[in-house]
Amino acid sequence: MSYLDLMPHAHREEIGKLRAEKEKLLASDKKGVLVYRKLLESVRHLGTGYLDFEGDVVRIGKAEELESGEQSKVEKVLRSLMPWRKGPFSIFNIDVDAEWRSNRKWRRVLPALPDLKGKIIADIGASNGYYMFRMAQHNPALVLGFEPYLHHYFTFRLLNGFAGVDNLQMKLLGVEQISLFEKSFDIIFLMGIIYHRSSPVDMLRDIKKAMKPGSTLIVESQAIPGKEPVALFPEKRYAKVPGTYFVPTATCLRNWLTRVGFQEVEIFFKHGMNSSEQRKTDWMAFESYSDFINPDNPELTVEGYPAPIRVYLKARV
Ligand SMILES: C[S@@+](CC[C@H](N)C(=O)[O-])C[C@H]1O[C@@H](n2cnc3c(N)ncnc32)[C@H](O)[C@@H]1O
């Protein structure tokens, strides 16, 4: 059975064409693909019946399930997939301390969620699937991760190759393709994405098309502090990140959602950022939050813009 059988209004023909293109890419011997395929093949024989997605750490496998020498082989593969941006994970008792403590975001989102049991869910910009695993705990019918980057896609494939959770699937697709999944989802997560899009309002319109009547959207975003409904548009970079376009205030983001036609739009959480939530670790060796902020004034980015806060909104169709 294809996951599309759960989505009677999805544009099957166009999705089928895209799927064929991606399958061709994934089966090709292009350098960027081959490296990942070889890594995954080296540990393909390993699996586990031990899964724990309830706590802050996503736990897949226990060391005692492995034969001698296999744990260091797994660690080598995991290290080859650095930088680890989202986590934490424990894979056969190897602790992967990622740059982001994503468990904190999940704890903030959880109380605002409808029951996920039996639901069809999209996680847009799913990265390595940390949140997808946390959703699996609630027995959804399907979580479809949209993730266009090979690195994240293969990292998820590795993790779910060990875990074997059938109702979690990731596709090499971006938010650009979401409207092909017409009226398909009960819940859509859009976390850490909107400020990376040059046309955020158009993106929200596309997302709305993919939602079933009565469904829920969860949006989490970087934001600037303030009550005015305005967005910052950086000249080049914001907090050193070049692909940042509009960084809204919470009310600006609420107005975007309302103007697109979402109902019951609610800002349910806001918090300041700090370097205990996003930091350099043994599994992510590059610059992180503390390098993005003015060392003499934590209220400003290195470019002199207001430092980011994070905001959480919920809306319904
Ligand atoms: C800032 S991260 C956020 C990850 C995660 N959703 C979270 O909240 O922690 C942005 C993610 O979006 C992915 N991404 C980049 N371009 C995208 C696109 N066009 N459509 C969907 N996701 C995209 C990136 O690869 C990355 O995994």
The ligand as a MOL file (V3000), in Angstrom:
LIG
                    3D

  0  0  0     0  0            999 V3000
M  V30 BEGIN CTAB
M  V30 COUNTS 27 29 0 0 0
M  V30 BEGIN ATOM
M  V30 1 C 16.0820 25.5270 10.7280 0
M  V30 2 S 15.8490 23.8510 10.2340 0 CHG=1
M  V30 3 C 14.4070 23.4150 11.1840 0
M  V30 4 C 14.3210 21.9520 11.4560 0
M  V30 5 C 13.1510 21.5090 12.3480 0
M  V30 6 N 11.9000 21.6590 11.6620 0
M  V30 7 C 13.1410 22.2380 13.6460 0
M  V30 8 O 12.2100 23.0110 13.9020 0
M  V30 9 O 14.0460 22.0660 14.4630 0 CHG=-1
M  V30 10 C 15.2030 24.0040 8.5810 0
M  V30 11 C 14.9560 22.6700 7.8810 0
M  V30 12 O 14.2550 22.8850 6.6670 0
M  V30 13 C 14.8690 22.1750 5.6190 0
M  V30 14 N 14.5620 22.8520 4.3450 0
M  V30 15 C 15.3770 23.6380 3.5890 0
M  V30 16 N 14.7140 24.0410 2.4740 0
M  V30 17 C 13.4680 23.5110 2.5470 0
M  V30 18 C 12.3330 23.5370 1.6950 0
M  V30 19 N 12.3630 24.2070 0.5570 0
M  V30 20 N 11.2330 22.8760 2.0820 0
M  V30 21 C 11.1940 22.1880 3.2410 0
M  V30 22 N 12.2420 22.1100 4.0820 0
M  V30 23 C 13.3660 22.7560 3.7420 0
M  V30 24 C 16.3360 22.1910 6.0060 0
M  V30 25 O 17.0920 21.2010 5.3300 0
M  V30 26 C 16.2600 21.9700 7.5070 0
M  V30 27 O 16.1430 20.6110 7.8270 0
M  V30 END ATOM
M  V30 BEGIN BOND
M  V30 1 1 1 2
M  V30 2 1 2 3
M  V30 3 1 2 10
M  V30 4 1 3 4
M  V30 5 1 4 5
M  V30 6 1 5 6
M  V30 7 1 5 7
M  V30 8 2 7 8
M  V30 9 1 7 9
M  V30 10 1 10 11
M  V30 11 1 11 12
M  V30 12 1 11 26
M  V30 13 1 12 13
M  V30 14 1 13 14
M  V30 15 1 13 24
M  V30 16 1 14 15
M  V30 17 1 14 23
M  V30 18 2 15 16
M  V30 19 1 16 17
M  V30 20 1 17 18
M  V30 21 2 17 23
M  V30 22 1 18 19
M  V30 23 2 18 20
M  V30 24 1 20 21
M  V30 25 2 21 22
M  V30 26 1 22 23
M  V30 27 1 24 25
M  V30 28 1 24 26
M  V30 29 1 26 27
M  V30 END BOND
M  V30 END CTAB
M  END
